[in-house]
Each structure stands twice: as C-alpha cells, then as structure tokens.
Amino acid sequence: MVDLKGKPFYLSDADIKWVEDTIASMTMEEKIGQLFVLMAKSDDENDIKEVVEKYHQAGLRYPPKTARMVWEQNRNYQKYSRIPMLMASNCDNGGDGACSDGTYIATAAACGAAPTRQTSFDMGYVSGKESEAIGSSWVFNPCCDIFMNWRNTIINTRSFGNETEAVIENIRAFIDGVHQSNVACCCKHFPGDGVEDRDQHLVLGVNDLSAEDWDNSYRRVYQAMIDEDLETIMVGHIALPEMSRRLRPGIQDQDIMPATLAPELLTDLLRGEMGFNGLIITDASHMGGIANMMKREYAVPLTIAAGCDLFLYANDYDEDFGYMRKGIENGVITPERLEDALKRILGLKAHLHLHERQAAGTLVPEEDALKTVGCPEHLELAKKAADQCITLVKDTQKNLPIRPDTHKRIRLFYIGSTPVSRAYKGDPVKQVVIEELQRAGFEVSVAPSMADLEVEYGVRPENNTLMTNCGSRKDFQDNYDAVMMFINVKGYAQENNVRIRWSVGHSNEMPWFVTEKPTVGVSLNYTTHLWDVPQIHTFINSYGHTREVIRQTIEKIMGGSEFKGTANDTVFCGKWDTRL
C-alpha cells in the first residue's frame, strides 16, 4: 500500500484526489506509458507531439544540449502531455549535468576532499537551480555509492568517499542544496556500487558484502536518507547475493538477480524492512547488468513486478511497451502492483505541484529564467569549490613550489584518453592546460602523443620512432627546468576499468624524467593514478578539467594559494611505493 499522506509525499486530500482521479481517467495505454521514462530522440516539435500522444510516458531524460535547447524541448513535451511530465537531469558535478552550458561545481570525490560539507551543498544548490531554470524537476542524484574498492573507476569521481559517515554527511548536504529549488532527488545505485571493480554498464554488478557488513554501510546510507524524506531511489543492476540468501534461504546462484529484478531486495528489504514509501526507478535498461540476465520480453515487466515503479528508457518503443502490456495481461504485473506504481509516480508529480503548475501554465519557467544558468553567483561557487577541493596527495621530495622565476621552462606531458574515433582532432583540455601555464608565465614545450602525431603527419612509421625516443638526457637537463604531467583519462561503458594507457609500447611518456628534473603529476579526473605512476613524487588530484580548476591548480603549484583538500587512503591503491 502507498501512503500518499506520509513521507516523502505529504499530499493534501485535494492532491490525493487528483492522483486517484487521474488514474481512474487513464486508458490502459496511458497507464503503460506512465511506467516509462524515455530518452529524448528529437528536438522537432512535431516528433515530440507524435511521441507524447502515442506513448504517454511519465518522464524524460535527454542527451547533452544547451540550456535553451533543453528549455525549448521541455516546453514542447509538457505542451503535448495530458499528464505533467517528470523532466530529469543527471547532475553528477553540478549544473553542467542539466545542460551543456551549465555550471560545473565539483565532482563528488572533490566534495569529499573539501574541508567542510559546504561544497556538497553548493553542488546540490546549483544542480537544483539550473535544472529548475530549464524546466527540470528531478535530478538523478546524489550518488550514494561507497568507494570501497580503489580499482572501481565507474564511481571513482562520483562517490563522496570510502567512509560511510562522511558519505552520509555529503549526501545530506547535496540534497539540502537541491531542495532549495522545487526539484526532487534520486539516490543511486541501490544496493550500492563500489565494492567490486566491474562496471554494471557492461556486466552484472555484484556487491559481495556480507549481509552484516552491508547493514553497517550501504544500509546506513540509504536508511538515513529515507528517514529524512528522500523522494526517489534509483536501483542499480547490481546483485546483493548474501542479502538475497538471507531473505530467500535456499536460493540458487543462478537465481540471484540484480536488484532491479529481485523482489527480495526491493519489496522485502527496501520497502519492508527499510520502510521506503517513495518512488523506485530502474537504472538505464540498456545496461549489460540487466540486458545480459534474461530475455528482454521477461525483464521489462519483471522490474515492475519486483517493486520498481518506473522503467528507465526503451529499446524499441513499440516492442518494450508491448512487453509491458503483455506482463500486465498475463498477471506478471498484478493490478495491485500496477496501481501502487501509478500512485507513486503521480504522487511524486503532485508532491512537486506539477498538476497545479500545469493548470497555471508554469510547468516550464519563462525564458528569463535561463539567466540563472552560468550566473555570476554560480561561477563564484565554482571558483570557491576549486580552491577548497584541489588536493596535494604527496610532495615527498619537496618539489613545490614551481614558479616561472625558478623553473621557467616546462616540459608538458598531457595524458588523455585513447581516441575512439578517426574524427579526433586534438584534445581541447590539453590546449587549456597550455594556455593557463603560459598565462602564469611559463615557457611550455609540449610532448606529443601518438594521436597528435597522426593528426599532424598522418599514419607513418616515423611516429612510433618519435614516441619511443627519449633523446639525450643532457639535452633534456639543459633545455627544461621542470616537468608537468597532466592526466585527463576517463572512460564510459567500454571496459570495466579505465587506467593510464601510454600512446605506444615503451612510450617516452612514461615518467623516466622524474630522476632528471622536478616533476609534478596532476590528475584532472580519477583519483587513483598513482597505481600507474608511483614514481612521480609530487602528485595532485584536481578532480576536474574546467579552466577554473586548471587555473587554480597551477596557482597552487606556484605557491600562490594553499592546498585545502585532503586525500583518503584509496589514492595510494593499497601499495607502499605509491606513498614514496
């Protein structure tokens, strides 16, 4: 049963009447549509009208685009939807997740390194304000995963840290920030990522903690937020085997499913034991963690039957909607389960006053609201966040400060991700690093990568020769005063772990130069690169690759401001030599 007067909905009698009357007025096709959140495929108003009037989806996610484009898109979707839609942003770092020109504040890892929880609040605050400005009412955040396994790169920057209590405090601050706007939050990825090092985008995720250890960590995180009126939870395609065995004695290994398909984890644990009355949504349904488990025909309705209220994305619209319809017709989704799901979906909409705003014509704000995106207040918060979070992991040889008056000539190595397309024409972040070093007064000599050489000269044998030749040590000592290596490696849903990958075998990018000149390593993304470059004795985690972050990192390298961030032990990757 759904309690629409209780947490987190707190609906009035009039609100509840709207929920019940709306459900009663729905056709079966509309009820099926309300079980889906779809990905926007077109900005064309006629295409939007056709999709909304045919599929009646509950909500929308969208690919990266500018604030104005999202605002116009949202206006059109709401214009043609009889029932107001939930528009969802994915704000892992701030407003840049709401729109491509939104304000980056900090990653969760950066927030976890900051001396106070204010940065987490600011990240939530800007996420909420800039989402609201473009007509979004829901953020798929915060990430509530605990960074227990340093090898995990899918939540490396998205987790607030490796300690349960610190994660709770930062999540609470983020949610408080979001709630300064009329925007709902969504804690993810229940039952929790970060224990193993595989990626649920590619394979079934497994949280293999004992039931007792899970109770003392992830359960505490989610229970704290549930008790504080969390509106929604995103369920990951992650199994929790020991809990499934505790709740279903005798369950066979082959029957252990991701939480999205596990009623013992959703209905018995999350709803029953933990008392969550809010809305549950699946993680993206194209991910390997669910797609690899059973035929889609069965998986689509079984997510709802297991206890999810919303199904995120559709592969083939007609096919997936047909699978859901069949699941209702054959009783996989009971009438009671369908009714409960619809009540929670509409209950969330009523909680956000979407029905009232629809009647008033204010579901999407006026165009003037777009001024909020990237406004001076938010840019100042971004500047403050960079100052608070950038972390000196180690400086065991006392190489810092490095300034133009003492180390004018810099040899720059920029290690980016391996290009995935022939369309690669250079990394714009690399150019920002060069510009900011020059702006600070350094003379910069840039070491090329294999990809850069191929862009400039095409594919030729000489490129490999250049990339493996370190040159004369004496010439190196004579020509440069210091070395800086900026690492901006990241990946998404192509491999389970993302690490530094040198351009070629025996590349001259490998830090042979640490014994020749003072060397500073800077990570602009992941926090655990010391696994691959332990011999760099001065290392900084900057967590982000915006111009503001890069500028402040260089300022701190020069001694112009102090490092205020603090690293946890995961940065040393469980090795002794990474600390040297």
C-alpha positions in Angstrom: 0.0 0.0 0.0 1.1 3.5 -0.8 0.7 6.2 1.9 0.4 9.5 -0.1 -0.1 11.5 3.1 3.1 10.1 4.7 6.8 10.7 3.8 8.0 11.6 1.3 4.8 12.7 -0.5 2.9 14.6 2.2 -0.1 15.2 -0.1 -3.2 17.0 0.8 -6.7 15.5 0.3 -7.0 17.6 -2.9 -3.7 16.3 -4.2 -4.7 12.7 -3.5 -8.0 13.3 -5.3 -6.0 14.5 -8.3 -3.9 11.3 -8.2 -6.8 9.0 -7.9 -9.0 10.8 -10.4 -6.1 10.9 -12.9 -5.5 7.2 -12.6 -9.2 6.5 -12.9 -9.3 8.5 -16.1 -6.4 6.7 -17.8 -6.7 4.3 -20.6 -4.6 1.1 -20.3 -2.2 2.6 -22.9 -1.7 5.7 -20.7 -1.1 3.5 -17.7 1.6 1.6 -19.5 3.2 4.8 -20.7 3.3 6.1 -17.2 5.7 3.3 -16.3 8.4 4.6 -18.6 10.9 7.4 -18.5 12.2 7.8 -22.1 15.3 9.4 -23.7 14.5 12.3 -25.9 15.3 11.5 -29.5 14.4 14.6 -31.4 14.0 18.3 -30.8 11.5 18.7 -33.6 8.1 19.8 -32.2 6.1 17.5 -34.5 8.2 14.5 -33.5 7.7 15.4 -29.8 4.0 15.7 -30.3 3.8 12.3 -32.0 5.8 10.5 -29.3 3.9 12.0 -26.4 0.5 11.4 -27.9 1.3 7.8 -28.8 3.3 6.7 -25.7 2.1 8.9 -22.8 5.5 8.5 -21.0 5.8 9.6 -17.3 9.0 11.4 -17.8 12.0 12.3 -19.9 15.8 12.3 -19.9 17.8 13.9 -22.7 21.3 13.9 -24.2 23.6 16.8 -23.5 22.5 20.1 -25.1 22.4 23.8 -24.3 20.1 25.3 -21.7 18.0 27.0 -24.3 17.6 23.8 -26.3 16.6 21.8 -23.2 14.2 24.6 -22.2 12.5 24.6 -25.6 12.4 20.8 -25.6 10.8 20.7 -22.2 8.2 23.3 -23.1 7.2 21.1 -26.1 7.0 17.9 -24.2 4.8 19.5 -21.5 2.7 21.2 -24.1 1.5 17.9 -25.6 1.3 15.8 -22.5 -2.1 15.4 -20.8 -0.4 14.4 -17.6 2.5 16.6 -16.5 5.9 15.0 -17.1 8.9 14.5 -14.8 11.9 16.1 -16.5 15.1 14.6 -15.2 18.6 16.0 -15.2 21.8 14.0 -14.3 23.8 16.4 -12.2 26.9 14.5 -11.0 29.0 17.6 -10.9 26.5 20.5 -10.7 24.6 22.4 -13.4 26.7 21.0 -16.3 24.6 17.9 -15.9 21.4 19.8 -16.5 22.7 21.4 -19.7 26.0 21.6 -21.6 26.5 25.2 -20.7 25.6 24.7 -17.1 27.9 25.4 -14.2 30.4 22.7 -13.2 30.9 22.9 -9.4 32.8 19.8 -8.3 32.7 16.0 -8.5 31.6 14.1 -5.5 35.2 12.9 -5.0 36.2 16.6 -4.9 33.5 17.4 -2.4 34.6 14.5 -0.2 38.1 16.0 -0.2 36.9 19.5 0.9 37.4 20.6 4.5 33.6 21.2 5.0 30.3 19.9 3.5 29.6 23.4 2.0 30.9 22.3 -1.4 28.4 19.4 -1.5 25.6 21.8 -0.6 26.8 24.2 -3.3 26.9 21.4 -5.9 23.3 20.4 -5.0 22.2 24.1 -4.9 23.5 24.8 -8.4 22.2 21.5 -9.7 18.7 22.4 -8.4 18.7 26.0 -9.6 19.9 25.3 -13.1 17.7 22.3 -13.5 14.7 24.3 -12.4 15.6 27.1 -14.8 15.3 24.8 -17.8 12.1 23.2 -16.7 13.5 20.0 -15.0 12.0 18.9 -11.7 14.1 15.8 -10.8 17.8 15.1 -10.6 19.2 11.6 -10.8 21.5 12.4 -7.9 23.2 12.1 -5.5 25.4 9.0 -6.0 25.3 7.1 -2.7 27.9 4.6 -3.5 30.8 4.0 -1.1 34.3 3.9 -2.7 35.4 0.7 -1.0 37.5 -0.7 -4.0 40.1 1.7 -5.3 40.1 -0.3 -8.7 36.5 0.8 -9.4 36.6 3.6 -12.0 32.8 3.8 -12.7 32.2 5.6 -9.4 35.7 6.8 -8.7 34.8 10.5 -9.0 31.0 10.0 -8.4 31.4 8.7 -4.9 31.8 11.1 -1.9 34.4 8.7 -0.4 35.2 5.5 1.3 33.8 6.2 4.8 30.2 5.6 5.5 29.6 8.5 7.8 31.3 11.0 5.5 29.3 9.8 2.6 26.1 10.3 4.6 27.1 13.8 5.6 27.9 14.8 2.0 24.8 13.3 0.6 22.7 15.1 3.1 24.3 18.4 2.2 23.8 17.8 -1.5 20.1 17.0 -1.0 19.7 20.1 1.2 21.2 22.2 -1.6 18.9 20.7 -4.3 15.9 21.2 -2.1 16.4 25.0 -2.3 14.6 24.5 -5.6 11.4 22.7 -6.4 13.4 19.6 -7.5 13.3 16.0 -6.3 16.4 13.9 -5.6 17.2 10.3 -6.5 19.8 8.4 -4.5 21.6 5.8 -6.6 22.7 3.0 -7.2 20.9 0.8 -4.6 22.0 -1.7 -3.2 25.4 0.0 -3.8 28.3 0.1 -6.2 31.9 0.5 -5.2 32.7 -2.9 -3.7 34.0 -4.6 -6.8 35.8 -3.2 -9.8 33.5 -4.2 -12.6 31.0 -1.9 -14.4 27.3 -2.6 -14.3 27.0 -0.9 -17.7 28.8 -4.0 -19.1 28.2 -6.9 -16.7 26.0 -7.8 -13.7 27.3 -5.7 -10.8 27.9 -7.7 -7.6 28.0 -6.1 -4.2 29.5 -9.1 -2.4 29.5 -7.8 1.2 28.1 -10.0 3.9 24.6 -9.0 5.0 26.1 -7.7 8.2 28.7 -5.6 6.5 26.1 -4.2 4.1 23.8 -3.4 7.1 26.7 -1.4 8.6 27.5 0.6 5.4 25.1 0.9 2.5 22.0 0.3 4.6 23.0 3.1 6.9 23.4 5.5 3.9 20.0 4.7 2.4 18.2 4.5 5.7 19.5 7.9 6.8 18.1 9.4 3.6 14.8 7.5 3.7 14.3 8.8 7.3 14.9 12.3 6.0 12.2 12.3 3.3 14.2 11.1 0.2 11.7 11.2 -2.7 13.2 8.6 -5.0 15.8 5.8 -5.3 17.4 4.5 -8.5 18.1 0.8 -8.3 21.3 -0.4 -10.0 21.7 -3.6 -12.0 23.7 -4.9 -9.0 23.2 -8.1 -7.1 23.5 -8.4 -3.3 23.9 -12.2 -3.0 24.4 -12.5 0.7 21.3 -10.5 1.4 19.3 -12.4 -1.2 20.4 -15.6 0.5 19.4 -14.3 3.9 15.9 -13.2 2.6 15.4 -16.3 0.4 17.0 -19.2 2.2 18.0 -21.9 -0.4 18.1 -19.6 -3.4 20.3 -21.0 -6.1 23.2 -19.0 -7.5 21.6 -18.9 -11.0 18.5 -17.3 -9.5 20.4 -14.4 -7.9 19.4 -11.4 -9.9 20.3 -7.7 -10.0 18.3 -5.7 -7.6 16.1 -4.4 -10.5 14.8 -7.9 -10.8 15.0 -9.1 -7.2 11.7 -8.7 -5.2 13.5 -9.8 -2.0 15.7 -6.7 -2.3 13.0 -4.2 -3.3 9.8 -5.4 -1.8 11.1 -7.2 1.3 14.2 -5.2 2.1 13.8 -1.7 0.7 10.0 -1.4 1.1 9.5 -3.7 4.1 12.5 -3.6 6.4 13.7 -0.1 5.5 10.2 1.5 5.1 10.8 3.3 1.9 7.5 4.7 0.7 8.8 6.8 -2.2 9.3 6.1 -5.9 11.7 3.5 -7.2 13.2 3.7 -10.7 15.5 1.3 -12.6 18.8 2.3 -13.8 19.1 2.5 -17.6 17.6 -0.6 -19.2 20.2 -1.0 -22.0 23.0 -1.7 -19.5 24.6 -5.0 -19.5 23.8 -5.7 -15.9 20.2 -6.3 -16.8 20.4 -6.9 -20.6 22.6 -10.0 -20.1 20.4 -11.6 -17.5 17.3 -12.7 -19.3 15.2 -12.1 -22.4 14.0 -8.5 -22.6 10.5 -9.7 -23.1 10.6 -11.0 -19.5 12.8 -8.4 -17.9 10.7 -5.4 -18.8 7.6 -6.4 -16.8 9.5 -8.2 -14.1 11.2 -5.0 -13.0 7.8 -3.6 -12.1 6.7 -6.9 -10.6 9.8 -6.9 -8.4 9.0 -3.5 -7.0 10.3 -0.8 -9.4 7.7 1.9 -10.2 9.4 3.3 -13.3 11.4 1.7 -16.2 14.2 3.8 -17.5 14.4 4.0 -21.3 13.1 1.8 -24.0 15.0 -0.1 -26.7 12.3 -0.3 -29.3 9.3 1.7 -28.1 6.6 -0.5 -29.6 8.3 -3.7 -28.6 9.1 -2.6 -25.0 5.6 -1.2 -24.5 4.2 -4.4 -25.8 6.3 -6.4 -23.4 4.9 -4.3 -20.5 1.4 -4.7 -21.8 1.8 -8.5 -22.0 3.2 -8.5 -18.5 0.0 -6.8 -17.3 -2.3 -9.1 -19.3 -0.7 -12.3 -18.1 -0.6 -11.3 -14.5 3.2 -10.9 -14.1 2.3 -7.3 -13.0 -0.8 -7.6 -10.8 -3.5 -4.9 -10.8 -2.4 -4.1 -7.2 1.2 -3.6 -8.2 0.3 -1.5 -11.2 -2.0 0.7 -9.0 0.8 1.2 -6.4 3.3 2.1 -9.1 1.0 4.7 -10.7 0.2 6.2 -7.3 3.8 6.7 -6.5 4.5 8.2 -10.0 1.6 10.6 -9.8 2.2 11.1 -6.1 5.7 12.4 -6.9 4.3 14.7 -9.6 1.7 16.1 -7.1 4.4 16.4 -4.4 6.3 18.7 -6.9 3.0 20.6 -7.6 3.3 19.7 -11.2 -0.5 19.4 -11.6 -1.0 22.8 -10.1 1.7 24.3 -12.3 0.2 22.7 -15.4 -3.1 24.4 -14.6 -1.3 27.7 -14.1 0.9 27.3 -17.3 4.1 27.4 -15.3 5.5 23.9 -15.7 8.4 25.4 -17.6 9.6 28.8 -16.4 9.6 31.9 -18.6 12.6 32.5 -20.8 14.1 35.0 -18.4 14.9 32.1 -16.0 17.7 31.0 -18.4 19.8 33.8 -16.9 20.2 31.6 -13.9 22.4 29.1 -15.9 26.0 30.2 -15.5 25.1 33.3 -13.5 27.8 35.1 -11.5 26.7 33.6 -8.2 27.2 30.1 -9.6 30.5 30.9 -11.2 31.7 32.2 -7.9 30.7 29.0 -6.2 32.6 27.0 -8.8 35.7 29.1 -8.1 35.3 28.6 -4.4 34.9 24.8 -4.9 38.1 24.5 -6.9 40.0 26.3 -4.2 38.6 24.1 -1.4 38.9 20.8 -3.1 42.2 20.6 -5.0 44.4 18.1 -3.1 48.1 17.7 -2.7 48.4 13.9 -2.4 52.1 13.9 -1.8 55.3 16.0 -2.2 57.8 13.7 -0.7 60.8 15.3 -2.5 59.7 18.9 -1.7 59.5 19.9 -5.4 56.9 22.6 -4.7 56.6 25.4 -5.3 57.4 25.5 -9.0 57.3 29.1 -10.3 58.3 30.9 -13.5 61.1 32.7 -11.7 62.7 29.5 -10.6 61.5 26.9 -13.2 60.7 28.9 -16.3 61.0 26.2 -18.9 58.3 23.4 -18.6 58.2 20.2 -20.5 54.5 19.3 -20.5 53.2 15.7 -20.9 49.4 15.5 -21.4 48.0 12.1 -21.0 44.5 11.8 -22.3 42.1 9.0 -23.1 42.9 7.0 -26.2 40.8 8.4 -29.1 37.9 6.2 -30.0 37.2 7.8 -33.4 39.1 8.9 -36.5 37.4 12.2 -36.0 39.9 13.1 -33.3 41.5 16.5 -34.0 43.1 17.1 -30.6 42.0 17.4 -27.0 40.6 20.9 -26.1 41.5 20.4 -22.4 45.2 20.0 -23.4 45.0 23.4 -25.0 43.5 24.9 -21.9 46.4 23.5 -19.8 48.9 25.0 -22.2 47.2 28.4 -22.2 47.0 28.5 -18.4 50.6 27.6 -17.9 51.6 30.3 -20.4 49.3 32.8 -18.7 51.1 32.1 -15.5 54.4 33.0 -17.1 55.9 29.6 -18.0 57.5 28.7 -21.3 55.8 25.4 -22.4 57.3 22.7 -24.6 54.6 20.1 -25.3 55.5 16.4 -25.7 53.2 15.0 -28.5 51.1 11.8 -28.2 50.8 9.3 -30.9 47.3 10.6 -31.7 48.7 14.1 -32.0 51.4 13.0 -34.4 48.9 11.2 -36.6 46.7 14.3 -36.7 49.7 16.3 -37.8 51.6 13.9 -40.1 49.2 11.1 -40.8 50.0 7.4 -40.2 53.7 6.7 -40.7 56.4 4.6 -39.2 58.4 7.6 -38.0 55.7 8.4 -35.5 56.5 5.3 -33.5 60.2 6.1 -33.6 59.5 9.6 -32.2 57.2 8.3 -29.4 59.8 5.8 -28.2 62.8 8.0 -28.3 63.6 9.8 -25.1 66.5 11.7 -26.5 69.7 12.8 -24.8 69.5 13.1 -21.0 72.0 16.0 -21.1 69.9 17.9 -23.7 66.8 17.3 -21.6 68.6 18.7 -18.5 69.8 21.7 -20.4 66.5 22.5 -22.1 64.0 22.2 -19.2 63.7 23.3 -15.6 60.8 21.1 -14.6 58.2 18.6 -15.9 54.5 18.6 -15.5 52.3 15.7 -16.4 48.6 16.4 -16.6 46.4 13.3 -16.7 42.9 13.5 -18.1 41.9 9.9 -18.5 38.3 8.9 -18.4 36.0 6.3 -20.0 32.4 5.2 -20.2 30.9 1.7 -20.8 33.7 0.3 -23.0 35.8 -1.5 -20.4 35.4 -2.4 -16.8 38.4 -0.4 -15.6 40.0 2.7 -17.0 43.7 3.3 -16.4 46.5 5.3 -17.9 47.4 3.9 -21.3 50.5 5.2 -22.9 50.4 6.1 -26.6 52.7 3.2 -27.7 54.7 0.4 -26.1 57.8 1.8 -24.3 56.5 5.3 -24.8 58.6 8.3 -23.9 55.6 9.5 -21.9 56.4 7.0 -19.1 57.9 9.1 -16.3 61.6 8.3 -16.8 62.2 12.0 -16.3 61.4 12.0 -12.6 65.1 11.4 -11.9 66.2 14.2 -14.2 64.1 17.2 -13.3 61.5 18.1 -10.6 58.2 16.5 -11.8 54.6 17.3 -10.8 51.8 14.9 -11.7 48.2 16.2 -11.9 45.1 14.2 -12.3 42.1 16.1 -13.8 39.7 13.2 -13.2 40.3 9.9 -11.5 41.9 9.8 -8.1 43.9 6.6 -8.2 46.5 7.2 -11.0 49.4 6.6 -8.6 48.9 2.9 -9.3 50.4 3.6 -12.7 52.8 6.4 -11.9 54.0 5.7 -8.3 57.4 7.1 -9.1 56.0 10.7 -9.5 56.9 12.0 -6.1 54.7 15.2 -6.3 51.1 14.4 -7.2 47.9 16.4 -7.2 44.3 15.4 -7.5 42.3 18.2 -9.1 39.2 16.2 -9.8 38.0 18.3 -12.8 39.2 19.7 -16.1 37.5 23.0 -16.3 39.6 26.1 -17.0 38.9 27.3 -13.4 40.1 24.1 -11.9 43.2 24.1 -14.1 44.0 27.7 -13.4 43.7 27.2 -9.6 45.8 24.0 -9.8 48.6 25.9 -11.4 48.3 28.7 -8.9 48.7 26.2 -6.1 51.7 24.6 -7.8 53.3 28.0 -7.8 52.6 28.5 -4.1 50.1 31.3 -4.7 47.5 29.6 -2.6 47.4 26.6 -0.2 46.1 23.2 -0.9 43.0 22.7 1.1 41.7 19.3 0.0 42.5 16.1 1.9 43.0 12.7 0.3 41.8 9.4 1.7 43.8 6.2 1.6 42.3 4.9 -1.6 44.6 7.2 -3.6 47.5 5.0 -2.6 45.9 1.9 -4.1 47.0 -0.3 -1.3 50.7 -0.1 -2.2 53.7 1.1 -0.2 55.6 2.5 -3.2 52.8 4.9 -4.1 53.5 6.8 -0.9 57.1 7.5 -1.6 
